[in-house]
């Protein structure tokens, strides 16, 4: 369970990472690319921050994530410049793609199509309890 301190530090990191990443996208003139930071989880010793990114369009997600990972030291430096008055030490950043929106989209598509288990009960797997 996250403590209040971990949540506050995660919120500060999340806010500033959004500014850093979206600023780089704009500065490099990349169009049709949206990067959002959906969640930041900080470990209890405040040494590692797990950053979950939502990247649209989905086709560019893996290449964009690799670019972000390769520039993680520069991103950490920029983050340290922004949060120097709030944090003594900036945690190491570990980036992941957040696939929760894809999961929701798959559920929506399943419910709209013939594969809707609510309307078509035959799709449900019958289980026998012993």
Rosetta constraint file for C-alpha pairs under 8 A:
AtomPair CA 2 CA 6 HARMONIC 5.94 0.50
AtomPair CA 2 CA 7 HARMONIC 6.54 0.50
AtomPair CA 2 CA 44 HARMONIC 7.50 0.50
AtomPair CA 3 CA 7 HARMONIC 6.35 0.50
AtomPair CA 3 CA 44 HARMONIC 7.94 0.50
AtomPair CA 4 CA 8 HARMONIC 6.13 0.50
AtomPair CA 5 CA 9 HARMONIC 6.15 0.50
AtomPair CA 6 CA 10 HARMONIC 5.99 0.50
AtomPair CA 6 CA 41 HARMONIC 7.53 0.50
AtomPair CA 6 CA 42 HARMONIC 5.71 0.50
AtomPair CA 6 CA 43 HARMONIC 7.32 0.50
AtomPair CA 6 CA 44 HARMONIC 6.94 0.50
AtomPair CA 6 CA 46 HARMONIC 7.31 0.50
AtomPair CA 7 CA 11 HARMONIC 6.10 0.50
AtomPair CA 7 CA 41 HARMONIC 7.51 0.50
AtomPair CA 7 CA 42 HARMONIC 7.54 0.50
AtomPair CA 8 CA 12 HARMONIC 6.28 0.50
AtomPair CA 9 CA 13 HARMONIC 6.16 0.50
AtomPair CA 9 CA 42 HARMONIC 7.42 0.50
AtomPair CA 10 CA 14 HARMONIC 5.95 0.50
AtomPair CA 10 CA 39 HARMONIC 8.00 0.50
AtomPair CA 10 CA 40 HARMONIC 5.16 0.50
AtomPair CA 10 CA 41 HARMONIC 5.90 0.50
AtomPair CA 10 CA 42 HARMONIC 5.99 0.50
AtomPair CA 10 CA 49 HARMONIC 7.51 0.50
AtomPair CA 11 CA 15 HARMONIC 6.15 0.50
AtomPair CA 11 CA 40 HARMONIC 7.12 0.50
AtomPair CA 12 CA 16 HARMONIC 6.35 0.50
AtomPair CA 12 CA 83 HARMONIC 7.85 0.50
AtomPair CA 13 CA 17 HARMONIC 5.90 0.50
AtomPair CA 13 CA 40 HARMONIC 7.30 0.50
AtomPair CA 13 CA 79 HARMONIC 7.54 0.50
AtomPair CA 13 CA 83 HARMONIC 7.99 0.50
AtomPair CA 14 CA 18 HARMONIC 6.24 0.50
AtomPair CA 14 CA 37 HARMONIC 6.30 0.50
AtomPair CA 14 CA 39 HARMONIC 7.04 0.50
AtomPair CA 14 CA 40 HARMONIC 5.99 0.50
AtomPair CA 14 CA 51 HARMONIC 7.94 0.50
AtomPair CA 15 CA 19 HARMONIC 6.71 0.50
AtomPair CA 16 CA 20 HARMONIC 6.23 0.50
AtomPair CA 16 CA 79 HARMONIC 6.69 0.50
AtomPair CA 16 CA 82 HARMONIC 7.20 0.50
AtomPair CA 17 CA 21 HARMONIC 5.97 0.50
AtomPair CA 17 CA 37 HARMONIC 7.29 0.50
AtomPair CA 17 CA 79 HARMONIC 6.87 0.50
AtomPair CA 18 CA 22 HARMONIC 5.92 0.50
AtomPair CA 18 CA 35 HARMONIC 7.73 0.50
AtomPair CA 18 CA 36 HARMONIC 6.24 0.50
AtomPair CA 18 CA 37 HARMONIC 6.04 0.50
AtomPair CA 19 CA 23 HARMONIC 5.74 0.50
AtomPair CA 20 CA 24 HARMONIC 6.25 0.50
AtomPair CA 20 CA 75 HARMONIC 7.39 0.50
AtomPair CA 20 CA 78 HARMONIC 7.39 0.50
AtomPair CA 20 CA 79 HARMONIC 7.58 0.50
AtomPair CA 21 CA 25 HARMONIC 6.36 0.50
AtomPair CA 21 CA 35 HARMONIC 7.03 0.50
AtomPair CA 22 CA 26 HARMONIC 6.26 0.50
AtomPair CA 22 CA 34 HARMONIC 7.60 0.50
AtomPair CA 22 CA 35 HARMONIC 6.51 0.50
AtomPair CA 22 CA 36 HARMONIC 7.94 0.50
AtomPair CA 23 CA 27 HARMONIC 5.99 0.50
AtomPair CA 24 CA 28 HARMONIC 6.03 0.50
AtomPair CA 25 CA 29 HARMONIC 6.38 0.50
AtomPair CA 25 CA 30 HARMONIC 5.54 0.50
AtomPair CA 25 CA 31 HARMONIC 7.89 0.50
AtomPair CA 25 CA 33 HARMONIC 7.62 0.50
AtomPair CA 26 CA 30 HARMONIC 6.25 0.50
AtomPair CA 26 CA 31 HARMONIC 7.82 0.50
AtomPair CA 32 CA 57 HARMONIC 7.52 0.50
AtomPair CA 33 CA 55 HARMONIC 7.30 0.50
AtomPair CA 33 CA 56 HARMONIC 5.80 0.50
AtomPair CA 33 CA 57 HARMONIC 6.41 0.50
AtomPair CA 33 CA 60 HARMONIC 7.96 0.50
AtomPair CA 34 CA 54 HARMONIC 7.99 0.50
AtomPair CA 34 CA 55 HARMONIC 5.74 0.50
AtomPair CA 34 CA 56 HARMONIC 5.15 0.50
AtomPair CA 34 CA 57 HARMONIC 7.31 0.50
AtomPair CA 35 CA 53 HARMONIC 6.78 0.50
AtomPair CA 35 CA 54 HARMONIC 5.85 0.50
AtomPair CA 35 CA 55 HARMONIC 4.69 0.50
AtomPair CA 35 CA 56 HARMONIC 6.63 0.50
AtomPair CA 36 CA 53 HARMONIC 5.73 0.50
AtomPair CA 36 CA 54 HARMONIC 5.20 0.50
AtomPair CA 36 CA 55 HARMONIC 6.53 0.50
AtomPair CA 37 CA 51 HARMONIC 6.99 0.50
AtomPair CA 37 CA 52 HARMONIC 5.95 0.50
AtomPair CA 37 CA 53 HARMONIC 4.65 0.50
AtomPair CA 37 CA 54 HARMONIC 6.26 0.50
AtomPair CA 38 CA 51 HARMONIC 7.85 0.50
AtomPair CA 38 CA 52 HARMONIC 5.65 0.50
AtomPair CA 38 CA 53 HARMONIC 5.71 0.50
AtomPair CA 38 CA 54 HARMONIC 6.37 0.50
AtomPair CA 38 CA 98 HARMONIC 7.21 0.50
AtomPair CA 39 CA 51 HARMONIC 6.02 0.50
AtomPair CA 39 CA 52 HARMONIC 5.17 0.50
AtomPair CA 39 CA 53 HARMONIC 7.38 0.50
AtomPair CA 40 CA 49 HARMONIC 6.40 0.50
AtomPair CA 40 CA 50 HARMONIC 5.55 0.50
AtomPair CA 40 CA 51 HARMONIC 4.62 0.50
AtomPair CA 40 CA 52 HARMONIC 6.31 0.50
AtomPair CA 41 CA 49 HARMONIC 5.56 0.50
AtomPair CA 41 CA 50 HARMONIC 5.10 0.50
AtomPair CA 41 CA 51 HARMONIC 6.67 0.50
AtomPair CA 42 CA 46 HARMONIC 5.83 0.50
AtomPair CA 42 CA 47 HARMONIC 7.51 0.50
AtomPair CA 42 CA 48 HARMONIC 5.87 0.50
AtomPair CA 42 CA 49 HARMONIC 4.35 0.50
AtomPair CA 42 CA 50 HARMONIC 6.29 0.50
AtomPair CA 42 CA 91 HARMONIC 7.95 0.50
AtomPair CA 43 CA 47 HARMONIC 6.44 0.50
AtomPair CA 43 CA 48 HARMONIC 5.66 0.50
AtomPair CA 43 CA 49 HARMONIC 6.46 0.50
AtomPair CA 46 CA 91 HARMONIC 6.08 0.50
AtomPair CA 47 CA 90 HARMONIC 7.54 0.50
AtomPair CA 47 CA 91 HARMONIC 4.48 0.50
AtomPair CA 47 CA 92 HARMONIC 6.10 0.50
AtomPair CA 48 CA 91 HARMONIC 4.79 0.50
AtomPair CA 48 CA 92 HARMONIC 4.70 0.50
AtomPair CA 48 CA 93 HARMONIC 6.07 0.50
AtomPair CA 48 CA 94 HARMONIC 7.24 0.50
AtomPair CA 49 CA 91 HARMONIC 5.76 0.50
AtomPair CA 49 CA 92 HARMONIC 5.98 0.50
AtomPair CA 49 CA 93 HARMONIC 5.05 0.50
AtomPair CA 49 CA 94 HARMONIC 6.20 0.50
AtomPair CA 50 CA 93 HARMONIC 6.13 0.50
AtomPair CA 50 CA 94 HARMONIC 4.90 0.50
AtomPair CA 50 CA 95 HARMONIC 6.13 0.50
AtomPair CA 50 CA 96 HARMONIC 7.50 0.50
AtomPair CA 51 CA 93 HARMONIC 6.79 0.50
AtomPair CA 51 CA 94 HARMONIC 5.91 0.50
AtomPair CA 51 CA 95 HARMONIC 4.84 0.50
AtomPair CA 51 CA 96 HARMONIC 6.16 0.50
AtomPair CA 52 CA 95 HARMONIC 6.07 0.50
AtomPair CA 52 CA 96 HARMONIC 4.94 0.50
AtomPair CA 52 CA 97 HARMONIC 5.52 0.50
AtomPair CA 52 CA 98 HARMONIC 5.10 0.50
AtomPair CA 53 CA 95 HARMONIC 7.13 0.50
AtomPair CA 53 CA 96 HARMONIC 6.11 0.50
AtomPair CA 53 CA 97 HARMONIC 4.90 0.50
AtomPair CA 53 CA 98 HARMONIC 5.28 0.50
AtomPair CA 54 CA 97 HARMONIC 6.06 0.50
AtomPair CA 54 CA 98 HARMONIC 5.37 0.50
AtomPair CA 54 CA 99 HARMONIC 7.42 0.50
AtomPair CA 55 CA 60 HARMONIC 7.48 0.50
AtomPair CA 55 CA 61 HARMONIC 5.30 0.50
AtomPair CA 55 CA 64 HARMONIC 7.86 0.50
AtomPair CA 55 CA 97 HARMONIC 7.46 0.50
AtomPair CA 56 CA 60 HARMONIC 7.09 0.50
AtomPair CA 56 CA 61 HARMONIC 6.69 0.50
AtomPair CA 57 CA 61 HARMONIC 6.81 0.50
AtomPair CA 60 CA 64 HARMONIC 5.97 0.50
AtomPair CA 61 CA 65 HARMONIC 6.02 0.50
AtomPair CA 61 CA 97 HARMONIC 7.61 0.50
AtomPair CA 62 CA 66 HARMONIC 6.24 0.50
AtomPair CA 63 CA 67 HARMONIC 6.32 0.50
AtomPair CA 64 CA 68 HARMONIC 6.20 0.50
AtomPair CA 65 CA 69 HARMONIC 6.08 0.50
AtomPair CA 65 CA 95 HARMONIC 7.46 0.50
AtomPair CA 65 CA 96 HARMONIC 7.48 0.50
AtomPair CA 65 CA 97 HARMONIC 7.30 0.50
AtomPair CA 66 CA 70 HARMONIC 6.14 0.50
AtomPair CA 67 CA 71 HARMONIC 6.31 0.50
AtomPair CA 68 CA 72 HARMONIC 5.93 0.50
AtomPair CA 68 CA 95 HARMONIC 7.82 0.50
AtomPair CA 69 CA 94 HARMONIC 7.82 0.50
AtomPair CA 69 CA 95 HARMONIC 6.68 0.50
AtomPair CA 71 CA 75 HARMONIC 6.30 0.50
AtomPair CA 72 CA 76 HARMONIC 5.99 0.50
AtomPair CA 72 CA 93 HARMONIC 6.96 0.50
AtomPair CA 73 CA 77 HARMONIC 6.18 0.50
AtomPair CA 74 CA 78 HARMONIC 6.23 0.50
AtomPair CA 75 CA 79 HARMONIC 6.07 0.50
AtomPair CA 76 CA 80 HARMONIC 6.04 0.50
AtomPair CA 76 CA 90 HARMONIC 7.32 0.50
AtomPair CA 76 CA 92 HARMONIC 7.33 0.50
AtomPair CA 76 CA 93 HARMONIC 7.03 0.50
AtomPair CA 77 CA 81 HARMONIC 6.34 0.50
AtomPair CA 78 CA 82 HARMONIC 6.51 0.50
AtomPair CA 79 CA 83 HARMONIC 6.19 0.50
AtomPair CA 79 CA 90 HARMONIC 7.64 0.50
AtomPair CA 80 CA 84 HARMONIC 5.54 0.50
AtomPair CA 80 CA 89 HARMONIC 7.75 0.50
AtomPair CA 80 CA 90 HARMONIC 5.98 0.50
AtomPair CA 83 CA 87 HARMONIC 5.86 0.50
AtomPair CA 84 CA 88 HARMONIC 6.56 0.50
AtomPair CA 99 CA 103 HARMONIC 6.42 0.50
AtomPair CA 100 CA 104 HARMONIC 6.34 0.50
AtomPair CA 101 CA 105 HARMONIC 6.12 0.50
AtomPair CA 102 CA 106 HARMONIC 6.18 0.50
AtomPair CA 103 CA 107 HARMONIC 6.39 0.50
AtomPair CA 104 CA 108 HARMONIC 6.25 0.50
AtomPair CA 105 CA 109 HARMONIC 6.13 0.50
AtomPair CA 106 CA 110 HARMONIC 6.09 0.50
AtomPair CA 107 CA 111 HARMONIC 6.20 0.50
AtomPair CA 108 CA 112 HARMONIC 6.24 0.50
AtomPair CA 109 CA 113 HARMONIC 6.17 0.50
AtomPair CA 110 CA 114 HARMONIC 7.26 0.50
AtomPair CA 110 CA 115 HARMONIC 5.31 0.50
AtomPair CA 110 CA 116 HARMONIC 5.47 0.50
AtomPair CA 111 CA 115 HARMONIC 6.60 0.50
AtomPair CA 111 CA 116 HARMONIC 4.46 0.50
AtomPair CA 111 CA 117 HARMONIC 7.50 0.50
AtomPair CA 111 CA 118 HARMONIC 7.94 0.50
AtomPair CA 112 CA 116 HARMONIC 6.80 0.50
AtomPair CA 114 CA 120 HARMONIC 7.56 0.50
AtomPair CA 115 CA 120 HARMONIC 7.13 0.50
AtomPair CA 115 CA 123 HARMONIC 7.26 0.50
AtomPair CA 116 CA 120 HARMONIC 5.92 0.50
AtomPair CA 116 CA 123 HARMONIC 7.94 0.50
AtomPair CA 117 CA 121 HARMONIC 5.51 0.50
AtomPair CA 117 CA 122 HARMONIC 7.54 0.50
AtomPair CA 117 CA 123 HARMONIC 5.66 0.50
AtomPair CA 117 CA 124 HARMONIC 6.19 0.50
